[in-house]
């Protein structure tokens, strides 16, 4: 009987201290489930905004969320080197936060450092395989590099996650470009 109480207490304590994986992951799972079946652009836009809101919030560290916001502002203001330092710092602090890698990948794209951006995107997709933003960014890079088949593949992957993603509009043009390249 005493062992039963110890085991029960252990499981209750363990369950209490489970990481926030959970609530964020649970919310994301629900949002992605809805996103995967919606065919309405207005509903999809709302779901997309909610997903980005979760991605942009660090699950355990408000300071990292604030740093990400600051780095993002710097990036959009054109202060690329400073933004890079901020994103590097966040990644050193938590290398498993997909959005830190994604923001740095975006910054590297703006800086025209496509290979490093692609490297960061691979990490984003390892951590969060459903990251349609990273897949769309990957497609943009491949378009810049005139690797249209790879771009098409990235967009198709994004479309499986997010059926009405705006990048779908690029697919017919990419198919034409691929056809021209093969001639």
C-alpha positions in Angstrom: 0.0 0.0 0.0 2.8 2.4 0.9 4.5 1.7 -2.6 1.2 2.5 -4.3 1.0 5.9 -2.6 4.6 6.7 -3.5 4.0 5.7 -7.2 0.8 7.7 -7.3 2.5 10.7 -5.7 5.3 10.4 -8.2 2.9 10.4 -11.2 0.9 13.3 -9.8 4.1 15.4 -9.3 5.4 14.4 -12.8 2.2 15.3 -14.5 2.1 18.7 -12.7 5.6 19.5 -14.0 5.1 18.5 -17.6 6.5 21.1 -19.8 4.3 23.6 -21.5 4.6 21.5 -24.6 1.7 20.9 -24.1 -0.5 23.8 -24.1 1.3 25.4 -27.0 1.6 22.1 -28.8 -2.1 21.3 -28.1 -3.2 24.7 -29.4 -1.0 24.3 -32.6 -2.4 20.8 -33.2 -5.9 22.1 -33.0 -5.2 25.1 -35.3 -3.3 23.0 -37.9 -6.2 20.5 -37.9 -8.6 23.3 -38.7 -6.2 24.9 -41.2 -5.8 21.6 -43.0 -9.5 21.3 -43.8 -10.6 24.9 -44.4 -11.2 26.0 -47.9 -12.3 29.5 -46.9 -9.6 32.2 -47.3 -11.0 34.4 -44.5 -11.0 31.5 -42.0 -7.6 30.4 -43.1 -6.2 33.9 -42.6 -7.5 34.0 -39.1 -6.1 30.5 -38.3 -2.7 31.6 -39.9 -2.6 34.6 -37.6 -3.3 32.5 -34.5 -0.6 30.0 -35.5 1.9 32.9 -36.0 1.0 34.3 -32.6 1.8 30.9 -31.0 5.0 30.5 -32.9 6.2 34.1 -32.0 5.7 33.5 -28.3 8.4 31.5 -26.5 6.7 28.8 -24.5 8.7 29.4 -21.3 10.7 32.7 -21.5 9.0 36.0 -22.0 12.3 37.7 -22.3 13.1 35.7 -25.4 9.7 36.6 -26.9 10.6 40.3 -26.3 14.0 39.8 -27.9 12.4 38.2 -30.9 10.0 41.1 -31.3 12.9 43.5 -31.0 15.0 41.6 -33.6 12.1 41.5 -35.9 11.6 45.3 -35.6 15.3 45.8 -36.3 15.1 43.5 -39.4 12.2 45.4 -40.9 13.9 48.7 -40.2 16.9 47.5 -42.2 19.2 47.2 -39.2 20.3 43.8 -40.4 23.6 43.4 -38.5 22.0 44.3 -35.2 19.1 42.1 -35.8 21.4 39.2 -36.7 23.2 39.7 -33.3 19.8 39.6 -31.5 18.6 36.4 -33.4 22.0 34.7 -32.8 21.7 35.5 -29.1 18.2 34.0 -28.9 19.3 30.8 -30.7 22.3 30.4 -28.3 19.9 30.7 -25.4 17.3 28.3 -26.9 18.3 26.4 -30.0 15.1 24.5 -30.1 12.8 27.5 -30.7 11.8 27.2 -34.3 10.7 30.8 -34.7 14.1 32.2 -33.7 15.7 30.1 -36.5 12.9 31.2 -38.9 13.3 34.9 -38.2 17.1 34.5 -38.7 16.4 32.7 -42.0 14.2 35.5 -43.1 16.9 38.0 -42.2 19.5 36.1 -44.1 17.1 36.0 -47.1 16.9 39.8 -46.9 20.7 39.9 -46.7 20.8 37.8 -49.8 22.7 35.0 -47.9 20.5 32.3 -49.5 22.6 29.3 -48.5 22.7 30.2 -44.8 19.0 31.0 -44.9 18.4 27.5 -46.4 20.5 26.0 -43.6 18.3 27.8 -41.0 15.1 26.7 -42.7 16.2 23.1 -42.5 16.5 23.5 -38.8 13.1 25.2 -38.5 11.5 22.3 -40.4 13.3 19.7 -38.2 11.9 21.4 -35.1 8.5 22.3 -36.6 7.8 20.3 -39.8 4.4 22.1 -40.3 6.1 25.5 -40.6 4.4 26.7 -43.8 6.2 30.1 -43.5 9.6 28.4 -43.6 8.5 26.3 -46.6 7.3 29.4 -48.4 10.6 31.2 -47.7 12.4 28.1 -48.9 10.4 28.3 -52.2 11.2 32.0 -52.5 14.9 31.3 -52.2 14.8 28.5 -54.8 13.0 30.9 -57.1 15.8 33.4 -56.6 18.3 30.7 -57.4 16.2 29.6 -60.4 15.8 26.1 -58.9 12.2 26.0 -59.9 11.6 22.3 -59.2 12.8 22.7 -55.6 10.6 25.7 -55.3 7.6 23.8 -56.6 8.3 21.0 -54.1 8.5 23.4 -51.2 5.2 25.0 -52.2 3.5 21.6 -52.6 4.7 20.7 -49.1 3.3 24.0 -47.7 0.0 23.4 -49.5 -0.4 20.0 -47.9 -0.3 21.7 -44.5 -2.2 24.8 -45.5 -4.4 24.0 -48.6 -5.4 27.6 -49.4 -2.0 29.2 -48.8 -1.4 32.1 -51.1 1.8 30.6 -52.5 -0.4 28.2 -54.5 -0.8 31.0 -57.0 2.8 30.6 -57.9 2.5 26.9 -58.8 1.2 27.4 -62.4 4.0 29.9 -63.2 6.6 27.6 -61.7 5.4 24.7 -63.8 5.8 26.9 -66.9 9.3 27.9 -65.9 10.2 24.2 -65.3 8.9 23.3 -68.7 10.9 26.2 -70.3 14.1 25.0 -68.5 13.7 21.5 -69.8 13.5 22.7 -73.4 
